Amino acid sequence: MPEILLFTKPGCEKCEYVKERIPPKVEVRVYDLESAEGMAEGAFYEVLHKHTPILVVDGEHVEGALNIVKRLSVLAEGI
């Protein structure tokens, strides 16, 4: 299973949309970019200056709520 990270911010409607649609069998670590841990991980993955939500799958960035939901669905099919 690839490493799957989701970067979000509080009050972000698109972030909530994505989080509500994470397939149950897909393990996703969710990071709040306004927390210290989220900012540290966001800096490492170079996503701090991008619009949320941002999905990182084994180092590859996926942006846009609909693109993220699609990618998560594809990942779920492979499990």
Backbone torsions as a table, in degrees:
resi	resn	phi	psi	omega
1	MET	NA	130.0	179.7
2	PRO	-70.6	159.3	174.1
3	GLU	-74.1	126.2	-176.5
4	ILE	-125.4	120.7	-179.5
5	LEU	-123.2	141.9	176.4
6	LEU	-124.2	123.0	179.3
7	PHE	-102.7	127.8	-175.3
8	THR	-135.0	174.2	172.5
9	LYS	-135.8	148.3	177.3
10	PRO	-61.4	143.5	178.0
11	GLY	78.3	4.2	-179.5
12	CYS	-88.2	110.5	-178.1
13	GLU	-64.0	-37.7	179.1
14	LYS	-66.6	-35.4	177.6
15	CYS	-63.6	-44.7	178.5
16	GLU	-63.3	-40.4	177.5
17	TYR	-55.9	-47.0	-179.0
18	VAL	-67.3	-47.1	-177.6
19	LYS	-59.4	-36.7	179.2
20	GLU	-69.5	-16.5	-175.9
21	ARG	-112.3	15.6	175.6
22	ILE	-70.5	121.4	179.5
23	PRO	-59.3	139.2	-175.7
24	PRO	-56.4	-32.5	-176.0
25	LYS	-88.8	1.7	178.8
26	VAL	-100.5	122.8	179.0
27	GLU	-86.0	115.8	-178.6
28	VAL	-123.9	127.6	172.5
29	ARG	-89.9	121.6	-178.1
30	VAL	-100.6	130.0	178.9
31	TYR	-120.1	132.3	174.0
32	ASP	-87.6	116.7	-176.9
33	LEU	-70.3	-2.1	175.8
34	GLU	-100.5	0.7	175.5
35	SER	-97.0	160.3	179.7
36	ALA	-61.3	-44.5	179.8
37	GLU	-64.4	-43.4	179.3
38	GLY	-62.7	-41.3	178.9
39	MET	-65.7	-39.2	179.3
40	ALA	-64.3	-47.4	178.6
41	GLU	-65.8	-40.5	178.3
42	GLY	-61.3	-39.4	177.5
43	ALA	-65.4	-42.9	-179.9
44	PHE	-60.3	-42.0	-178.1
45	TYR	-91.4	6.2	175.8
46	GLU	56.4	49.0	179.9
47	VAL	-119.0	3.5	-174.4
48	LEU	-60.8	-32.3	-175.8
49	HIS	-102.5	20.6	178.7
50	LYS	-107.9	160.8	177.2
51	HIS	-76.8	139.1	178.2
52	THR	-88.2	155.4	0.9
53	PRO	-80.6	157.2	177.1
54	ILE	-134.3	127.5	176.3
55	LEU	-104.0	136.0	175.7
56	VAL	-121.4	119.5	-180.0
57	VAL	-118.3	109.4	-177.1
58	ASP	46.9	45.0	175.7
59	GLY	88.9	-13.4	179.3
60	GLU	-88.4	129.9	-179.5
61	HIS	-88.9	136.1	173.9
62	VAL	-124.7	123.1	-178.0
63	GLU	-115.2	154.1	179.3
64	GLY	93.1	127.3	-175.1
65	ALA	-55.3	-46.0	-178.0
66	LEU	-66.7	-39.8	177.3
67	ASN	-63.7	-38.6	180.0
68	ILE	-66.8	-46.0	179.8
69	VAL	-60.7	-41.3	177.4
70	LYS	-61.7	-45.7	-178.8
71	ARG	-63.4	-41.2	177.9
72	LEU	-63.4	-36.6	177.2
73	SER	-64.0	-42.0	178.1
74	VAL	-63.7	-42.5	178.4
75	LEU	-62.6	-40.2	179.5
76	ALA	-63.7	-35.7	179.5
77	GLU	-65.3	-29.7	-177.8
78	GLY	-82.1	-1.5	-177.8
79	ILE	-91.4	NA	NA
